[in-house]
Amino acid sequence: MMDNHLVKIPIHFDDFPLYKLGMSFDGWEKRAVATIGHNAFTAFALHDCYADFWLPHYSAFLKKIESLGTFKTLDQVTNEVFFAHAV
């Protein structure tokens, strides 16, 4: 979404529940996969300060979700939105 010449990218989920709620990685992953599967576009964030919770599972998680869409950096998404609004 573009607002006042700024691209705003909504983050659908992050790793905070692993830390704050004590959620298991398996439970978190199921919610993440469901979220990705039910949205045409999904942006999520992983914080390095919570890496102990997700880093051991990271490679397997990426393999699991790679079939659900196309990976893009936030820079790529920003460029696509920005250029879609160019006159």
C-alpha positions as CSV (number, residue, x, y, z in Angstrom):
1,M,0.0,0.0,0.0
2,M,1.2,3.5,-0.8
3,D,0.3,6.4,1.5
4,N,1.6,9.9,1.1
5,H,4.5,8.7,-1.1
6,L,5.5,6.0,1.4
7,V,5.2,2.3,0.8
8,K,3.6,0.6,3.9
9,I,4.1,-3.1,4.2
10,P,1.8,-4.8,6.8
11,I,3.6,-7.5,8.8
12,H,1.2,-10.4,9.3
13,F,3.1,-12.2,12.0
14,D,6.5,-12.3,13.8
15,D,8.4,-14.4,16.3
16,F,7.3,-12.5,19.4
17,P,4.8,-15.2,20.5
18,L,7.7,-17.6,20.7
19,Y,9.2,-15.4,23.3
20,K,6.4,-13.6,25.1
21,L,3.7,-16.3,25.0
22,G,6.0,-19.3,25.3
23,M,4.5,-20.7,22.1
24,S,6.1,-23.9,20.8
25,F,7.8,-23.6,17.4
26,D,5.5,-26.3,16.0
27,G,2.4,-24.3,17.0
28,W,4.0,-21.0,15.7
29,E,4.9,-22.7,12.4
30,K,1.4,-24.1,11.9
31,R,-0.1,-20.6,12.4
32,A,2.5,-19.1,10.1
33,V,1.8,-21.7,7.3
34,A,-1.9,-21.1,7.7
35,T,-1.5,-17.4,7.5
36,I,0.7,-17.6,4.4
37,G,-1.7,-20.1,2.8
38,H,-4.7,-17.9,3.3
39,N,-3.2,-14.6,1.9
40,A,-2.1,-13.6,-1.6
41,F,0.7,-11.6,0.1
42,T,2.2,-12.2,3.5
43,A,5.1,-10.3,5.1
44,F,6.6,-11.6,8.3
45,A,9.4,-10.6,10.6
46,L,12.0,-12.6,12.5
47,H,14.1,-10.8,15.1
48,D,17.6,-11.7,15.8
49,C,17.1,-11.2,19.6
50,Y,14.6,-14.2,19.5
51,A,16.8,-16.3,17.2
52,D,17.3,-19.0,19.8
53,F,13.6,-19.8,19.4
54,W,13.5,-20.2,15.6
55,L,17.1,-20.5,14.2
56,P,17.4,-24.2,14.7
57,H,14.2,-24.7,12.6
58,Y,14.9,-21.9,10.1
59,S,16.1,-24.0,7.1
60,A,13.2,-26.5,7.4
61,F,10.7,-23.7,7.8
62,L,11.9,-22.0,4.6
63,K,11.7,-25.3,2.7
64,K,8.1,-25.8,4.0
65,I,6.9,-22.4,2.9
66,E,8.8,-22.0,-0.3
67,S,6.0,-23.9,-2.2
68,L,3.4,-21.4,-0.9
69,G,4.6,-18.4,-2.8
70,T,7.6,-16.4,-4.0
71,F,10.2,-15.0,-1.6
72,K,10.9,-11.3,-2.0
73,T,12.9,-8.8,0.0
74,L,11.1,-5.8,1.4
75,D,13.1,-3.7,-1.0
76,Q,11.7,-5.7,-3.9
77,V,8.1,-5.3,-2.6
78,T,8.7,-1.6,-2.1
79,N,10.0,-1.1,-5.6
80,E,7.0,-3.0,-7.1
81,V,4.5,-0.9,-5.2
82,F,6.4,2.4,-5.9
83,F,6.7,1.7,-9.6
84,A,3.0,0.6,-9.8
85,H,2.1,4.1,-8.7
86,A,4.5,5.9,-11.1
87,V,2.9,8.2,-13.5
